[in-house]
Amino acid sequence: MRLLLFSLLLICLIPYNISARPPSSSTDKKKLQNKFNELLNDIKQIENSLKETSSKKSQSIDQLQSINAKIDKREKLIKNINEQAVMLDGEILLKNNNISVMSKEISLLKHDFSKTLVYAYKNRFESTNWLLLLTASSFSDAYNRYLYLKRYSEYRERQVDNMMHSIADLNVKVKELNVVKQEKTDMLLKEKEQQGKLVQEKILKDQLIAKLSKDESKLKAQVQKKNQEARDLNNQIQKIIEKEIAEAKKRADIEAKKKANVKTTPPNKTTSTTTTTTPVPKKTAEETLGLTPAEASLSRDFASNYGRLPWPVEKGFIVSKFGKHLHPSANVYVENNGVDIKTSSGASVRALFEGSVLSIFYMPFNQNSIILKHGEYFSVYSNMKTVSVKVSAKITTKQPMGNAYTNADDGNTMVHLEIWKGKVKLDPQTWLAGN
């Protein structure tokens, strides 16, 4: 009997924690779902833009650019669906493993409980409780037997509770598994639907390319004209930035000379004929560009927001990417020093980041342009109909600076955006949030 008591007490001390499992990462899943919704909204926006263009009954390069942008978003959407499906596969695997482990542990609990019941039946504990107490040799012995019977009864109750809770937890896990399996089924249906739409969009793209390619010489002339306009704009921006950098260096040199003159040798003091050469410290990049401490700090803040800068318009999508690339419907290369963003008529153009207005200028093919300075970085906003800021004005992030220009011939509203680091052009798309 003492051996049985010891065994029961040992079992009672073993904790059952079947439901304790490593938590699944819901953060990544939420991010993918948010990105999925963003891409759907982007596609809807492009579709609305295409409807406006098609209502004008014109087959143009701008339409082709919009279709390309839509295909790009659709492919990203399908990739997002696949990533969500992989995550759901992992979740299903984990839940299946949990259910398997829990089922085995419940089986062990049932086995232990059945052994307890068999032992109790053989020894007739329930009918001999009083007899055990009455046949005790002393009061102390009777009390010990009473404690044993009480602990044994509590142990059996705990066994029942453990089993009931474990079975309830198992049922919850099974329901959760079924929910995730349904999510996976729905995800596969979404992928099939999006793949079908992607095929239709590529067919439409090919048809439009075929129409545009019929007059390839005219198309080449249009692209070459735009490339020349891009070079002219680039030359103007480069002149302004180079002038600003030169003037900043000049101001920094003047300031450095003023500080050096303060540290002159006191008069009427004999100086040694022995000359010593003091090593001249190398200038930092900030000193080389002539940045003030405030400008250097602003420059670091701008750089730290890589991939998180707000868009220059509230709603829009990129139709022409950065760099030199082959035109989709003509054997000619497109040159783009920034990105072209298609937006809605009358859209407000806003600043990517805080800074100051360095320059405002006008060119017939690109309308008004604004250059903002952010330390060693510069952002350029072109094709603006109106400008509501002035040169040297301090600008805050997302501050409206005017309105985008709408082409009267095709009804397209475009904003051209560039980002420079000193004299080097950067890809604006990589700096914007949501890419």
JOSUL-V609875 format. One record per residue. RES is the residue in three letters. PSI is psi in radians with two decimals (999 if undefined). Layout:
{{RES	PSI} {RES	PSI}}
//
This chain:
{{MET	-0.66} {ARG	-0.64} {LEU	-0.73} {LEU	-0.75} {LEU	-0.77} {PHE	-0.73} {SER	-0.75} {LEU	-0.72} {LEU	-0.64} {LEU	-0.75} {ILE	-0.66} {CYS	-0.49} {LEU	-0.24} {ILE	2.04} {PRO	2.43} {TYR	2.00} {ASN	1.06} {ILE	-0.67} {SER	-0.10} {ALA	1.98} {ARG	2.73} {PRO	2.29} {PRO	2.45} {SER	2.64} {SER	1.82} {SER	-0.27} {THR	-0.85} {ASP	-0.68} {LYS	-0.73} {LYS	-0.70} {LYS	-0.76} {LEU	-0.70} {GLN	-0.71} {ASN	-0.75} {LYS	-0.67} {PHE	-0.81} {ASN	-0.67} {GLU	-0.78} {LEU	-0.69} {LEU	-0.73} {ASN	-0.69} {ASP	-0.77} {ILE	-0.71} {LYS	-0.69} {GLN	-0.74} {ILE	-0.70} {GLU	-0.72} {ASN	-0.69} {SER	-0.71} {LEU	-0.63} {LYS	-0.71} {GLU	-0.72} {THR	-0.77} {SER	-0.46} {SER	-0.35} {LYS	-0.04} {LYS	0.74} {SER	2.30} {GLN	1.86} {SER	3.00} {ILE	-0.63} {ASP	-0.67} {GLN	-0.76} {LEU	-0.71} {GLN	-0.69} {SER	-0.72} {ILE	-0.71} {ASN	-0.72} {ALA	-0.67} {LYS	-0.74} {ILE	-0.73} {ASP	-0.78} {LYS	-0.68} {ARG	-0.72} {GLU	-0.66} {LYS	-0.64} {LEU	-0.77} {ILE	-0.70} {LYS	-0.71} {ASN	-0.74} {ILE	-0.74} {ASN	-0.69} {GLU	-0.70} {GLN	-0.66} {ALA	-0.72} {VAL	-0.72} {MET	-0.68} {LEU	-0.63} {ASP	-0.76} {GLY	-0.68} {GLU	-0.71} {ILE	-0.76} {LEU	-0.79} {LEU	-0.75} {LYS	-0.66} {ASN	-0.73} {ASN	-0.75} {ASN	-0.79} {ILE	-0.69} {SER	-0.80} {VAL	-0.77} {MET	-0.68} {SER	-0.71} {LYS	-0.72} {GLU	-0.61} {ILE	-0.69} {SER	-0.70} {LEU	-0.72} {LEU	-0.77} {LYS	-0.70} {HIS	-0.79} {ASP	-0.71} {PHE	-0.68} {SER	-0.66} {LYS	-0.68} {THR	-0.74} {LEU	-0.72} {VAL	-0.76} {TYR	-0.72} {ALA	-0.65} {TYR	-0.77} {LYS	-0.61} {ASN	0.00} {ARG	0.88} {PHE	-0.68} {GLU	-0.62} {SER	-0.19} {THR	0.22} {ASN	-0.88} {TRP	-0.60} {LEU	-0.68} {LEU	-0.67} {LEU	-0.71} {LEU	-0.48} {THR	0.15} {ALA	2.56} {SER	-0.37} {SER	2.99} {PHE	-0.71} {SER	-0.74} {ASP	-0.71} {ALA	-0.70} {TYR	-0.73} {ASN	-0.68} {ARG	-0.63} {TYR	-0.79} {LEU	-0.70} {TYR	-0.81} {LEU	-0.65} {LYS	-0.77} {ARG	-0.63} {TYR	-0.72} {SER	-0.73} {GLU	-0.66} {TYR	-0.76} {ARG	-0.65} {GLU	-0.70} {ARG	-0.66} {GLN	-0.79} {VAL	-0.78} {ASP	-0.78} {ASN	-0.77} {MET	-0.78} {MET	-0.77} {HIS	-0.72} {SER	-0.72} {ILE	-0.71} {ALA	-0.76} {ASP	-0.69} {LEU	-0.75} {ASN	-0.67} {VAL	-0.77} {LYS	-0.67} {VAL	-0.73} {LYS	-0.74} {GLU	-0.70} {LEU	-0.76} {ASN	-0.63} {VAL	-0.78} {VAL	-0.69} {LYS	-0.67} {GLN	-0.68} {GLU	-0.75} {LYS	-0.74} {THR	-0.80} {ASP	-0.67} {MET	-0.71} {LEU	-0.62} {LEU	-0.68} {LYS	-0.73} {GLU	-0.76} {LYS	-0.73} {GLU	-0.79} {GLN	-0.62} {GLN	-0.70} {GLY	-0.75} {LYS	-0.65} {LEU	-0.72} {VAL	-0.78} {GLN	-0.67} {GLU	-0.64} {LYS	-0.60} {ILE	-0.78} {LEU	-0.67} {LYS	-0.81} {ASP	-0.68} {GLN	-0.73} {LEU	-0.67} {ILE	-0.72} {ALA	-0.71} {LYS	-0.77} {LEU	-0.56} {SER	-0.22} {LYS	-0.56} {ASP	1.17} {GLU	-0.62} {SER	-0.72} {LYS	-0.70} {LEU	-0.74} {LYS	-0.70} {ALA	-0.70} {GLN	-0.77} {VAL	-0.75} {GLN	-0.62} {LYS	-0.76} {LYS	-0.64} {ASN	-0.70} {GLN	-0.70} {GLU	-0.66} {ALA	-0.69} {ARG	-0.70} {ASP	-0.76} {LEU	-0.74} {ASN	-0.76} {ASN	-0.71} {GLN	-0.81} {ILE	-0.75} {GLN	-0.72} {LYS	-0.79} {ILE	-0.78} {ILE	-0.76} {GLU	-0.70} {LYS	-0.74} {GLU	-0.74} {ILE	-0.74} {ALA	-0.75} {GLU	-0.63} {ALA	-0.71} {LYS	-0.74} {LYS	-0.78} {ARG	-0.69} {ALA	-0.67} {ASP	-0.72} {ILE	-0.74} {GLU	-0.68} {ALA	-0.68} {LYS	-0.66} {LYS	-0.75} {LYS	-0.62} {ALA	-0.62} {ASN	-0.45} {VAL	-0.57} {LYS	0.77} {THR	2.83} {THR	2.34} {PRO	2.55} {PRO	2.86} {ASN	0.52} {LYS	2.19} {THR	2.23} {THR	2.60} {SER	2.55} {THR	-0.28} {THR	2.18} {THR	2.43} {THR	2.46} {THR	2.12} {THR	2.22} {PRO	2.33} {VAL	2.10} {PRO	2.54} {LYS	2.48} {LYS	2.47} {THR	2.93} {ALA	-0.63} {GLU	-0.71} {GLU	-0.66} {THR	-0.67} {LEU	-0.12} {GLY	0.57} {LEU	2.45} {THR	2.86} {PRO	-0.68} {ALA	-0.71} {GLU	-0.67} {ALA	-0.71} {SER	-0.75} {LEU	-0.67} {SER	-0.75} {ARG	-0.67} {ASP	-0.72} {PHE	-0.82} {ALA	-0.61} {SER	-0.23} {ASN	0.38} {TYR	2.23} {GLY	0.05} {ARG	0.17} {LEU	2.50} {PRO	2.75} {TRP	2.67} {PRO	-0.20} {VAL	2.68} {GLU	-0.70} {LYS	2.29} {GLY	2.97} {PHE	2.64} {ILE	2.21} {VAL	-0.33} {SER	2.11} {LYS	3.03} {PHE	2.53} {GLY	-3.00} {LYS	2.13} {HIS	2.69} {LEU	2.34} {HIS	2.44} {PRO	-0.38} {SER	0.21} {ALA	2.61} {ASN	1.15} {VAL	2.57} {TYR	2.48} {VAL	2.32} {GLU	2.16} {ASN	2.10} {ASN	-0.01} {GLY	-2.40} {VAL	2.61} {ASP	2.17} {ILE	2.13} {LYS	2.32} {THR	-3.02} {SER	2.75} {SER	2.33} {GLY	0.18} {ALA	2.46} {SER	2.35} {VAL	2.24} {ARG	2.81} {ALA	2.46} {LEU	-0.56} {PHE	2.82} {GLU	2.64} {GLY	-2.68} {SER	2.67} {VAL	2.00} {LEU	-0.73} {SER	2.64} {ILE	2.18} {PHE	2.87} {TYR	2.40} {MET	2.35} {PRO	-0.73} {PHE	-0.32} {ASN	0.18} {GLN	-2.44} {ASN	2.51} {SER	2.56} {ILE	2.37} {ILE	2.15} {LEU	2.50} {LYS	2.28} {HIS	1.21} {GLY	-2.13} {GLU	-0.05} {TYR	2.65} {PHE	2.41} {SER	2.42} {VAL	2.32} {TYR	2.01} {SER	2.93} {ASN	0.81} {MET	2.32} {LYS	-0.79} {THR	2.71} {VAL	2.25} {SER	0.23} {VAL	2.93} {LYS	2.78} {VAL	2.43} {SER	-0.07} {ALA	2.49} {LYS	2.33} {ILE	2.48} {THR	2.84} {THR	2.33} {LYS	0.21} {GLN	2.25} {PRO	2.42} {MET	0.03} {GLY	-2.91} {ASN	2.62} {ALA	2.66} {TYR	2.40} {THR	2.20} {ASN	2.15} {ALA	-0.44} {ASP	-0.81} {ASP	-0.06} {GLY	0.17} {ASN	2.41} {THR	2.01} {MET	2.57} {VAL	2.19} {HIS	2.23} {LEU	2.35} {GLU	2.64} {ILE	2.26} {TRP	2.53} {LYS	1.79} {GLY	-2.13} {LYS	0.15} {VAL	2.25} {LYS	2.39} {LEU	2.83} {ASP	1.89} {PRO	-0.55} {GLN	-0.63} {THR	-0.32} {TRP	-0.39} {LEU	2.59} {ALA	2.64} {GLY	0.31} {ASN	999}}
//
